[in-house]
Amino acid sequence: MKKFLVMAVAAIAMVGCAIEDTPAISFYEESYTVSSKGGELIIPVNSTGIDAVTISYRSSMDAWEIDPETGDRTPAGWIKLVKVIEHYEQTRELAQWDSGIYLQIEPNERGVERIGYVTVCSFMAEEKVTIKQGF
């Protein structure tokens, strides 16, 4: 009986080690296309927790408001992070769950297609999704 108990504990320990708790993040789509009218966009994310969200743009013109008199630049951008939506059921130490990135997209009045990138980080893992807006 003692030998069986030792074997059972060893088997359970081996099964427990089979689950790797590594940081992970992924989007369900590679890119999203939004209307020129703008609006709200929620991007589903599967991750081990969202630690940071950054927004960048293909063109630097989309990231700044430029004062025509002085040339001074103020951060602008046509994509605004409203909030990170958290929903999860923990199943392991570094649980993976579906979350959402809630964005506000401004109308496109420039007459050219705009492209932005939303990068989401979970611990050391990082993933980027493309946002395209027509005119």
Helices and strands as residue ranges (DSSP letters): H 2-18, E 25-27, E 31-34, E 39-47, E 52-57, G 60-62, E 64-66, E 73-75, E 79-86, E 97-105, E 114-122, E 125-133
